[in-house]
Structure formats: structure tokens, C-alpha cells
């Protein structure tokens, strides 16, 4: 699959995620404000992963949603990488500040109380699974049919970072581009893509993303 097609699929994925949230307009007819506050991400993540699995299965068959078996060493490396990426934000943002003249200061204040929410299930489990299946199992696997493994990792990482840029800011003035989020997501995508390329399985990539989200959310 060429770069134009995978880019189009990526923008469709972004639009798809925006459209999922349309269910919140039920509040116009029903008093579900408290439910939205407590379960917004969980509902969105559940819808996303179900529809995305159906899409990939339609495009690539059951092999598209079935992780291949691989060495446990890749899972251990994935877990360690996910835990360390949050700490690596210190030097990464020092570089970011030097390049773009910003003054972003990362403060890690671990508080496990943040994990006492139902939405943590979406942040740590549903969203990583959905994004890794799309960007690694679908997008990167397609890219590897045309490009080298190195270029496939890099291209899928760039497309992955676009999701975290908050492209909706193009259309809505009250939204802002999240350049710093996209910047960190680029490095996360490179690590995840490398794990997928080396292990030939989406499993380690998912575990890496889960560990990364878990630490980032608690920090």
C-alpha cells in the first residue's frame, strides 16, 4: 500500500474517533451528564476497539486481528521501554525547548489516586489496543509491503503522532494544536514500531503502549 493510501486511512481514523463522541449529544434529551463525566473514555474506547476490530477483520481477515506468537524477551523489553519513556521526557523536552524556543518543564508527581477511575480501563487497555492494532498491525504491516522496515517504522510513527496533534484545531478556534503531545508520540511510535518490526507481533507493541499510558497517567 502506498503512502497516500495509509495517510488517507490515518485521517479517516482521526475523523472516526471524533465521530464516536457524537453519543454525548444524548445529553440534550437525557440527563446523563454524570455518566458522561465518569464513563466518557470507557464508552468511546469500547466503541472504537469494537468497530476497528471489525474493520481490520474485514480488510485483512482474522489474521489481521490475531497477534502472532513471539519471544517473551520482546514483551520484557516492551514493558521496560514503556516504563522508561515517561522518564525520557526530561531530555527529550530539553531538546524540544532548544529547537523551538519553548519552555516546557516536565514535573512528575506520581499519585496512584489518579488511577481510581473507571476511565483508566480505556486509557491503559482499550486505547492502546485500538491504536496499536491500527498503526502497527494494519498501517505498518501495509507499509512494510512497499517500504523498508526502517522507513515503515518511521512513517507509521509520524502518522501515529498526527493523531495526538489535535487536528481539530484546524476547524475550531477554541481548540489548540498539541505539538508537544505529537512530539512525544513520535518517539513512542518509533519504539512501538521497532518492537513490532523486530518481533513480528503486535503483542509487544500493545504492552509497551499500556505501560507507557499507565505511568504517564499516574505521573
C-alpha positions as CSV (number, residue, x, y, z in Angstrom):
1,X,0.0,0.0,0.0
2,X,1.4,3.4,-0.9
3,X,1.9,6.4,1.4
4,X,-1.1,8.3,0.1
5,X,-3.5,5.5,1.0
6,X,-2.1,4.9,4.5
7,X,-2.2,8.7,5.1
8,X,-5.9,8.7,4.0
9,X,-6.6,5.8,6.3
10,X,-5.0,7.7,9.1
11,X,-7.1,10.8,8.6
12,X,-10.2,8.6,8.4
13,X,-9.1,7.1,11.7
14,X,-8.9,10.6,13.2
15,X,-12.3,11.5,11.9
16,X,-13.7,8.2,13.1
17,X,-12.5,8.9,16.6
18,X,-14.2,12.3,16.5
19,X,-17.5,10.9,15.3
20,X,-17.5,8.3,18.0
21,X,-18.0,11.0,20.6
22,X,-21.3,12.1,19.0
23,X,-23.1,9.9,21.6
24,X,-22.5,12.7,24.2
25,X,-25.3,14.7,22.4
26,X,-27.7,12.3,24.1
27,X,-27.4,14.7,27.0
28,X,-29.7,17.1,25.1
29,X,-32.6,14.6,25.6
30,X,-31.5,12.7,28.7
31,X,-29.9,13.7,32.0
32,X,-26.7,11.7,31.5
33,X,-24.1,14.4,32.5
34,X,-22.7,12.5,35.4
35,X,-22.5,9.3,33.3
36,X,-20.5,11.2,30.6
37,X,-18.1,12.6,33.2
38,X,-17.4,9.2,34.7
39,X,-17.5,6.9,31.6
40,X,-16.8,9.1,28.6
41,X,-13.4,7.5,27.7
42,X,-14.6,4.0,28.6
43,X,-17.6,4.2,26.2
44,X,-15.5,5.8,23.4
45,X,-12.8,3.2,23.8
46,X,-15.2,0.3,23.8
47,X,-16.9,1.6,20.6
48,X,-13.5,2.3,19.0
49,X,-12.0,-1.1,19.6
50,X,-15.1,-3.0,18.5
51,X,-15.6,-1.1,15.2
52,X,-11.8,-1.0,14.5
53,X,-11.6,-4.8,15.0
54,X,-14.5,-5.3,12.6
55,X,-12.8,-3.0,10.0
56,X,-9.4,-4.7,10.2
57,X,-11.0,-8.2,10.1
58,X,-13.0,-7.1,7.0
59,X,-9.8,-5.7,5.3
60,X,-7.3,-8.5,6.3
61,X,-9.4,-11.3,7.7
62,X,-8.9,-12.8,11.1
63,X,-5.1,-12.8,10.7
64,X,-5.3,-9.0,10.9
65,X,-6.6,-9.1,14.5
66,X,-4.7,-12.1,15.8
67,X,-1.3,-11.3,17.4
68,X,1.4,-13.7,16.3
69,X,3.4,-15.6,18.9
70,X,6.9,-14.2,19.7
71,X,9.7,-14.4,22.2
72,X,8.9,-13.3,25.8
73,X,12.1,-11.2,25.6
74,X,10.3,-8.7,23.4
75,X,7.5,-8.4,26.0
76,X,10.0,-7.8,28.8
77,X,11.7,-5.2,26.6
78,X,8.4,-3.6,25.8
79,X,7.4,-3.3,29.4
80,X,10.7,-1.7,30.4
81,X,10.6,0.7,27.4
82,X,7.1,1.8,28.3
83,X,8.1,2.5,31.9
84,X,11.2,4.4,30.9
85,X,9.7,6.5,28.1
86,X,8.0,8.8,30.7
87,X,11.3,9.4,32.4
88,X,13.0,10.0,29.0
89,X,10.7,13.0,28.5
90,X,13.1,15.1,30.5
91,X,16.0,15.0,27.9
92,X,13.5,14.9,25.0
93,X,11.8,18.1,26.1
94,X,15.2,19.8,26.7
95,X,15.9,19.1,23.0
96,X,12.4,20.3,22.1
97,X,12.9,23.6,24.0
98,X,16.3,24.1,22.4
99,X,14.9,23.5,18.9
100,X,11.6,25.6,19.2
101,X,12.4,28.1,21.8
102,X,9.8,26.8,24.2
103,X,10.0,26.5,28.0
104,X,8.2,23.2,28.7
105,X,9.0,21.9,32.1
106,X,8.1,18.3,32.9
107,X,7.1,17.6,36.5
108,X,6.4,14.0,37.6
109,X,4.2,13.8,40.6
110,X,3.2,10.2,40.9
111,X,-0.2,9.9,42.6
112,X,-1.9,6.5,42.4
113,X,-5.2,8.2,43.4
114,X,-5.4,9.2,39.7
115,X,-5.9,5.5,38.9
116,X,-9.1,5.3,40.9
117,X,-11.3,6.0,37.9
118,X,-13.2,3.7,35.6
119,X,-11.7,5.6,32.6
120,X,-8.3,4.1,33.5
121,X,-9.6,0.9,31.7
122,X,-9.8,2.9,28.5
123,X,-6.5,4.7,28.9
124,X,-4.4,1.7,29.9
125,X,-6.2,-1.1,27.9
126,X,-8.7,-0.1,25.3
127,X,-7.0,2.9,23.6
128,X,-3.5,1.2,23.4
129,X,-5.0,-1.9,21.9
130,X,-7.0,0.0,19.3
131,X,-4.1,2.3,18.4
132,X,-1.5,-0.4,18.2
133,X,-3.7,-2.6,16.0
134,X,-4.4,0.2,13.7
135,X,-0.9,1.8,13.4
136,X,1.2,-1.3,13.7
137,X,-0.9,-4.4,12.7
138,X,-2.7,-2.5,9.9
139,X,-0.7,0.6,8.8
140,X,2.9,-0.5,9.4
141,X,2.2,-4.0,8.1
142,X,0.9,-2.5,4.9
143,X,3.9,-0.1,4.7
144,X,6.3,-3.0,5.0
145,X,5.0,-4.4,1.8
146,X,6.3,-1.4,0.0
147,X,9.0,0.3,2.1
148,X,12.0,-0.9,4.1
149,X,11.4,-1.9,7.7
150,X,13.2,1.3,8.8
151,X,11.1,3.6,6.7
152,X,7.9,1.7,7.7
153,X,8.7,2.3,11.3
154,X,9.4,6.0,10.8
155,X,6.4,6.6,8.6
156,X,3.9,4.8,10.9
157,X,5.4,6.8,13.8
158,X,4.8,10.1,12.0
159,X,1.2,9.1,11.2
160,X,0.7,8.0,14.8
161,X,2.0,11.4,16.1
162,X,-0.6,13.1,13.9
163,X,-3.4,11.6,16.0
164,X,-2.0,13.3,19.0
165,X,-1.6,16.7,17.3
166,X,-5.3,17.6,17.7
167,X,-6.0,18.3,14.1
168,X,-9.5,19.5,15.1
169,X,-7.8,22.9,15.8
170,X,-7.8,23.5,12.0
171,X,-11.6,23.8,12.2
172,X,-12.4,25.0,15.7
173,X,-10.8,28.2,17.1
174,X,-11.3,27.1,20.7
175,X,-9.0,24.1,20.2
176,X,-5.2,24.2,20.1
177,X,-2.7,22.1,18.4
178,X,-0.9,19.7,20.8
179,X,2.6,19.9,19.3
180,X,4.3,18.7,22.5
181,X,2.0,15.7,22.7
182,X,2.6,14.9,19.0
183,X,6.4,15.2,19.6
184,X,6.4,12.7,22.4
185,X,4.0,10.4,20.5
186,X,6.6,10.4,17.6
187,X,9.2,8.8,19.9
188,X,6.6,6.4,21.3
189,X,5.6,5.4,17.8
190,X,9.2,4.8,16.8
191,X,9.7,2.5,19.9
192,X,6.5,0.7,19.3
193,X,7.1,0.3,15.6
194,X,10.6,-1.1,16.2
195,X,9.1,-3.6,18.6
196,X,6.6,-4.7,16.0
197,X,9.2,-4.9,13.3
198,X,11.6,-6.9,15.3
199,X,9.1,-9.2,17.0
200,X,6.8,-9.5,14.0
201,X,3.9,-9.4,16.5
202,X,1.6,-6.6,17.7
203,X,1.6,-8.1,21.3
204,X,4.9,-6.4,22.5
205,X,3.7,-3.1,21.0
206,X,0.5,-3.2,22.9
207,X,2.2,-4.0,26.2
208,X,4.6,-1.1,25.6
209,X,1.8,1.3,24.9
210,X,-0.1,0.1,28.0
211,X,2.9,0.5,30.3
212,X,3.6,4.0,28.8
213,X,0.0,5.1,29.3
214,X,-0.1,3.7,32.8
215,X,2.9,5.6,34.0
216,X,2.1,8.8,32.1
217,X,-1.4,8.8,33.6
218,X,-0.2,8.2,37.2
219,X,2.6,10.8,36.9
